[in-house]
Structure formats: C-alpha cells, structure tokens
Amino acid sequence: MGYIAPTRRQLTQLSEVIIMAESWNDTLLKAQQMIDADEAGNITNDVRQAFSMLSNVGNQQYEATGETPESIQKAIKETLRNYPGYPWRKGGGGVLPATALSVVDSLSTDAANSFGRAFDECGEGIRAFLTPHGRSSKQSYSDGADYGAYIGKSIKKTATSLYKAGTWDGTLDGLSSAIMEDDEQE
C-alpha cells in the first residue's frame, strides 16, 4: 500500500485551519502574559482596561455558545498590536517567552531610536565609517533610521542567543547577570 502525499493546496488549507484554531483560552493566556510581562509600563491603563472589558465580553459569548468569539479575539489582538511583547507577530515570537519579548522589544526600539539620532547628528561623513557587514548587499546605511534598524535587529538576535544559551532569564533584571566582562589583561 503506497503513501499519497497531500497537495500544496491541501497543506495550505490545513495550515489555515491550524492558525484559525487558536482557542479563546490561548488568546486570553497570550494577551495576559504580554500585559503581565510589561515591566517598563508601555501598555497604558486604558489598553489594560480595554483588554479586561473585551475578555469579559468574550468570556460571556464563549460560555453562552461554546465557540470562540472571533470578533472579540481579533479586537484583543488589534488593541495590543503596537505594544512591546506582541505574541502574534508574523513568524511568532520565536523561542522568547512574553516577558523576554517585552524586554527585547522595548530595549531594541529605544536603542534603534537613540543610535539612529546619533548617526544623523554626526552628519553625512559618518556613512563612510559606519558601514554594513561585509556580506551585506548594501554599501552604506542610508540614514539614522536605517542604522537604527540594524542595531535593533542585532539586539534581537543577541537576546535570542543569550536566552537559548541560558545566559539570560528573559527579565529586565536578569540582563545585568548576562553582561560578559572582558578578561583583564596585564
């Protein structure tokens, strides 16, 4: 008896069903973890209250029908979309838990903005000295925003490596223990 492989269309339909199958409880759990992980206080009280109200309405609908209240689910995701630690981003959050995502998103955004401003303040000439990695298809950074985006990506990549290695626990306080000191040379 031979094995018949599914068609690309069947695989696409199956993946759409799996994506849509996120349960109401999964959505609430992810959203609550994101809010709880917001150590920096980026998520305002108004947004927290909106989440609370939406989750109450969604719970009532879920209890009444037994089905996931999709419109409320979408509203929760949209309410939280632009805040650090958003767990429904394209590609998912990777290996980082909600707390770590929130910390990394906040720090990488702050660093990208700060380094971008510094790049712009140095004038046009800085483009000659600060250049992309040798394997990059770009010859130079176009402006501070471009350089800042590079810094933000580097921070996210390093954070993931530190977390995977167990060097960083994913918290803001845990970053101090993840700092690697240089060896003292005589």
N, C-alpha and C positions, 0 to 999 in steps of 0.2 A: 504494500500500500504506500503510495507516494504522498509527499507533502506538497500542498498547493500554497504558494506564498500569496499573501494578500496584495492587492494592487495598491498603488500610491494613493489613489482616491480613498480606498478603504482605510488606509493608515491615517490619512488626513482627517477623515470623519471620526475615527476612533480618538485621535488626539484632541479634537474639538469637544467630544463628549467628556473626556477626562478633565479638560480645562474647565468646562462648564459645571462639572460635578463637585466643585468645591462646595462643601456643605456650609450651611448657615453658621454652625458652630465653629468651623475652621476660619471663616471670615471674622467672626467675633474674637476668636483667640488671637489671630494675627493682628487685628486692629488694637486690641487691648495690650498686647505685648509691645507694639510700636509706641503706644501712648505711655506705657509704664517705663519704657526704655529712654524716654526723652529727658535725660538728665540735665540738658542745657536749657530746658524750658522754651524750646522753639514752638511747641504746639500750644496755642493760646487757649485760655479758659473757654472762649466762645466755641472753638473747634471741639474741645473736650465735651462741652455741654451738647453740642450738635450730635456727636457720636453717641452720647448717652441717650438722647432722645430717639435717634434713629434705631439704636439697638433695642430700646423698649418697644417701639412700634413694630420692628421686625420680629421680635420675640412673640408679640401678641398675634401677628399674622401666622408665624410658624406654628404656634400652639393651636391656632384655630383650623389651619388647613393641613398641617404636616408637611408642607412644601417650602422649599427655600424661597423667601421673599426677594426675588431677583432685583426688583427696582430699588429696594432698600439696600441690598448688598452693593449695588452699583453706586448708590448715593454715599455710602460709607467710604468706598474706595476713592471716589472723586473728592470727598471732603478732606481726606488725608493725603491726597496725591502729591502736593508740593512741599511736604514736610520731610525732614531727615528720618531715615529708617523705613521708608515706604516699602513694604514687602512684596508688592505686586508689580514691581518694575519688570520691564522686558528682560528675560533671562533669569528672573527670580533674584533673590538676594545672595545667591551663591551659598557658600558654607557659613557665612556670618549670621549669627542669631540677631534678633531685633535690637538688643542693646548695642551690640557692636556696629550694626548698620547705622544706627542713630549717631553714634560717636564718630564713625568714619565720614558719614555724610556731612555732619556739622564741621568737622575739622578740615576736610578736603575743600569744602566751599569757602571757608574762611581763608585758608592758605591760598587757594586759587585767586581769590579777590585781592589779597594782600600782595602776593608776588606779582600779579598782573599789574596792579597800580605801580609797584616799584619798577617794573620793567618799563612801563610807559613814561614814568618820571625821569628815567635815565636818558631819554632821548633816542633818536634814530640809531646812533652808533652802537648801542648795546646789542643790536641784532647781529653784529659781526662777531661778538664774543660769546654770546649765549646761543648756541646752535643745537638743533635736534640731534639725537643719537645718529651715529654713522649709518645705521641700517634704515633710517627714516627716508621716506620719499621726498621730504621737504628739505630745502637748503637752509631755511631760517624761519623763525617764528614771525608771523605777520604783525603781531601787536601783543600787548599785555594780556588780552583775553586768551589768545592762542597759547601763550606761555603759561598762563594760569591754568588752562585746561590740562596741559601736560603735567603740571605739578599735582593737580587734583587726581589725575589718573595714577600717577606714581604713588601717591599716598594710599589710594585704594588697593593697589597691587601689593604694596608692602604690608598693609594692615592684614590682608588675607593671608599672606605668607606667615606673619607673626602669629596669627590666630591658629592656623593649621599646625604650626610647629609647637604650639603650646606655650610660646613665649609671652603671649598677651592673652588675658582672660576675656577681652571684649568690653571691658568697662573703661570709663574715663580715668578713674583712679588707678586702674591696672596698667596704664601707659607708662607710668614712672618706673615700674619694675621691668618694662620691656626695652628701656633705653640701654643700648650697648655702649659701654665705656671703652675708650681707646686704651690699649696697653701703654703703660708708661715706659718710655724709652730713656735709657741712660745717656 
